[in-house]
Amino acid sequence: MKQDVQIYFRLLAYLKPYWGYAILVLIGFALSALTEVSIAKLLEFIINAIQHKNSDETALFPFLIILLIFVRGVGSFLGNYFSAVISRNLIFTIREQVFAKLLRLPTNYYLENSSGHITSKILFNIEQLTAASSESVQTLVKEGFITIGLLSYLFYQNWRLTLIIIIFSPLIGYTVRQAGKRMRKLSLQVQDKMGDVNHVVQESILGQSVVKSYCGQQLEEKKLHYHSLESLKRGLKLLVVNVLNTPIVQLIMAFSMAIIMWLALRPEILGNTSAAQFVSFITAAGMLSKPIQNLTTVNEKLQRGLAAAHSVFEVLDLPEEENKGTLTPVLKGNIRFESVGLVYPDGSQAIHNFNLNIKAGQTVALVGRSGAGKSSLVNLLPRFQGIATGNIYFDDQKIETIELNSLRSQIAMVNQQVFLFDRTVKENIAYGQLEGASDEDVIQAAKTAYAHDFIMELPNGYETKLGAQGLNLSGGQRQRIAIARAILKNAPVLILDEATSALDNESEHFIQRAFERAMEERTTIVIAHRLSTIENADVIVVMDHGRIIEQGTHQELLDQRGAYHQLHQRNFEE
């Protein structure tokens, strides 16, 4: 309960910048509530006018009705419009904050959470926040004003009878509270299941070629059906609790109204009350059931929104990538690993006591079978993973002392699985820190990567939009665009993680020539299965289970007739 209150006040803090709009909302709903109370009073006015045959007062009645409806319309517009303005701005602000946070979370977060659940938070859960903030506040203010107004009027008319309604309030409160607990639990389940649905959809879309190749359409349809059905079941349970909550409260109100009606007709209770006052009192008491009914729906909105708020704030409170470094040196490319160890979140150790000294301008090749720890090792350099033991030095500076963006801006990476954005070719090459690159530099980088010719054959050349992940290009073409991006970066450290794996022999020949030029005067770390791409490396490091088992030049390692020689004979010899 205490945590819910903290979350709610934290959520309401986002509404502070919109206090001016909030005042207009209060004014609007106050006017709207005033018209509700005025209906009962107007009824008393017209009955008295009819009984006393006062033609002047009865003539005013039509004009008073028009005035009442006009004021209600103005109040309703002010309240509803400006509360919607606050609501949309709230979503806009929090969505930006969550997205910015996601971009700064460590890699482990993405390893532990599916993309479907992550995107569900930013798309679905954030929309639910309005239920706990603007929607519930809107209902509380609007219906609260009406309830207070009607109760005040009833006390004014007959405080004894009004106390009967008050007596039933604890029972209504207990009902609402019990329903709230159930709704909160179901709301969390609904949001979780929406994440599952989103995950299945994303996987099926991104892997549509695999789905089609292996005729997995029915399998994916079954998975979506299962998760959608689970979401539907929990959504219906939530609906049942909500719709049952309202009639139960109405029934309690009916009991209080029945008692009031029975007592009100007793002469000793009615006393000197006129017929107009009696009708006005009963009308006002009857009108009270609607705002109280609406107030009971606040609980469902509140619980749904609080469940979403808990999920969203959980992301916002996660620790970001550690960036305590303050140094921004211009790196030369000297890299030194000292007793480096890497442990994954599941407890498995990927790198063991790794020691290696790389001099600026050297080309170092990492070889070994899959799972040897090669990619894990290079991911330590841009700090995608944090080292568990030991130290890494760039130009004798500890990696942790270098400011993160400064470090990453001086490391260019080309991975085996290339990611291209749904943007133009030029925007994909000149991405991020390279955004301001000139057309000439972009074209030169593409030429160096042997990508210029096929780019010019595209419908709009460098302005051609590539579509989702650039899937309208071949694997080799996508990889050459990624290589052009790395060449344009012109960083002192270049990492090639299976960067030529998707190229045919002819393309690889050209890319190798491009790499020879790109590697000049910069430190290059190459991961490759094809020995032809690394034979000329200054140092070849053979890894197995996160350890160095052999190290030397190509010829030195062949002469040793050890693990490298076996790999050469078995997998790489053409």
Residue, then its C-alpha position, 0 to 999 in steps of 0.5 A: m500500500k505504501q509503495d502504491v502511494q509512492i508510485y502514485f505521487r511519483l506519477l502525479a509529479y509528472l503533471k506539475p508542468y501542466w498546473g495551468y491546464a489543471i486549474l482549467v480542468l478544476i473550473g470546468f468540472a466545478l461548473s459541470a458539478l454545479t449544474e448537477v446540483s442546480i437540477a434538483k434546486l431547479l425542480e424545487f423552484i418550478i414546483n413551487a412556481i406551479q403551486h403558487k401559480n407564479s407565471d413570471e417564475t414559470a416563464l423563466f423556466p425554459f431560459l434557465i434550462i438553456l442556461l443550465i445546459f450551456v454552462r454544463g457544456v462549457g464546463s464539460f468541454l474545459g474539463n474533458y479537453f484540458s484533461a486530455v491535453i495533460s494525458r497526451n503530454l504525460i504519455f509523450t514525456i514518459r515515453e521519451q524518458v523510457f526510450a532514452k533509458l532503454l538506449r542507455l541500459p547495459t547489454n545484460y538487460y537485453l540478454e535477460n528480456s525479450s524484445g517483445h516485452i521491452t517494446s510492450k512496455i514502451l507501447f502498451n504499458i505507457e498508454q495504461l499510465t493515463a488510467a492512473s493519472s489523468e483518467s482517474v484524476q478526471t473521474l475523481v475531480k468531476e464525480g467528486f465535485i458532483t458527489i460533494g455538491l449533492l451531499s451538501y445540498l442533501f445536508y442542507q435539505n435534511w441532514r438526518l436523512t443524509l446521514i443514512i447514506i453516509i452510514f453505508s459508506p464504509l461498506i462501499g469502501y470495503t467492496v471497492r478495496q477488495a475489488g481493487k486488489r483483484m484488479r491490480k493482480l489481473s492488470l499485471q497479468v494482462q500487461d505481461k501477456m501482452g508482452d508475450v503476444n508482442h514477442v511472438v509477433q516480432e519474432s515471426i516478422l523478423g524471422q519470416s523467411v525461416v517461418k516460411s522455409y520451415c512451414g512454421q506458419q501453423l506453429e506461430e499461429k498456435k503460439l499467438h493463439y495461446h498467448s492471445l487467449e491467455s490475455l483474453k481470459r485475464g482481460l475478461k476476468l478483469l472486466v468481470v470484477n469491474v462490472l460486478n463492482t458497480p452493480i454491488v455498489q448500486l445495490i448498497m446505494a439502493f438499500s440506503m435509498a429504500i430506507i430514506m424513502w421509507l423514513a421520508l414518508r413518515p410524518e414525524i420525519l417529514g415534518n414541515t417539509s414541502a412537496a417541492q423540497f421532498v421531490s427535490f431531496i429525493t431527486a438529488a438523492g437519486m442523482l447521487s448514485k450515478p457519480i458514486q457509480n462512476l467513482t467506483t470505476v476509478n479503482e479499476k483505472l487506478q489499479r490498471g494504471l498503477a500496475a503499468a506505472h510499476s512496470v515503467f518506473e521499474v525500467l526508469d530506475l534500472p542502473e544505466e551503463e556504468n560511465k565513471g570515466t572522465l578522460t577523453p584521450v585521442l587513442k593511438g591503438n595500444i591495447r593490453f589485456e591483463s588477467v581479464g575474466l568475463v562472467y555472464p549473468d547466468g554465472s557461466q564464465a566466458i573469458h578466463n585469465f586472458n593476457l594479451n598485448i596489442k601494439a598500435g597498428q598491429t593486426v591481431a586475428l582471433v581463431g577458434r571453434s564456436g563458443a571459444g569466447k572470441s566475440s565475448l572478448v572483443n565486446l569487452l573493448p567498447r564495454f558492451q560487457g563489463i570485465a569481472t576480473g583483471n584490467i584492460y588498458f588503452d594506451d596505458q589508460k584503464i578502460e574504466t577511466i575513459e569516458l564511454n562515448s569517447l571510447r566508443s567513438q574511437i572503435a569501429m565494429v563490423n559484425q557478422q550479423v549486420f543491422l541496417f536501419d529503415r533509412t536511406v543508404k547514405e543515412n545508414i553509412a553516415y550514422g550517428q556521430l557520422e551524420g554530418a559527413s559530406d557526400e564525397d566522404v560517404i561515396q569514398a567510403a562506399k568505394t573503398a568497401y566496393a559498395h558504390d557500384f551496386i548502390m548506384e544501381l539502386p532506384n535512387g542511389y544513395e537516397t534509396k530507402l533500404g526498408a526493414q533491416g535492408l532485407n531487399l539487399s543480399g547478405g554481401q551487399r548489407q555487409r559491404i554497407a556496414i564495412a563502408r560505415a566502419i571505414l567512414k568512421n576512420a577510428p584508430v581501432l577496427i574490429l571485424d567479427e566475421a565481417t566477410s562471412a556473408l560474401d562470395n569469393e569475388s566480393e571477399h577478394f575485393i573486400q580483402r583489398a579494401f580491408e588492407r587499405a582500411m587496416e593501415e595505421r590502425t589497430t585491427i582485431v579480426i575474428a574469422h573462420r576462413l584462414s585466407t582472411i587472416e594469414n597475413a595478421d601480425v599475431i594469430v591468437v588461438m582460443d578455446h573455452g575463453r583461454i589462449i592456447e596458442q599464439g604466433t604468426h601463421q607460419e609459426l603456428l603451422d610449424q607447431r602442428g598444434a590446435y591451429h594446424q588441426l583447424h587449418q587442415r580440417n576447416f580452412e584448407e581449400 
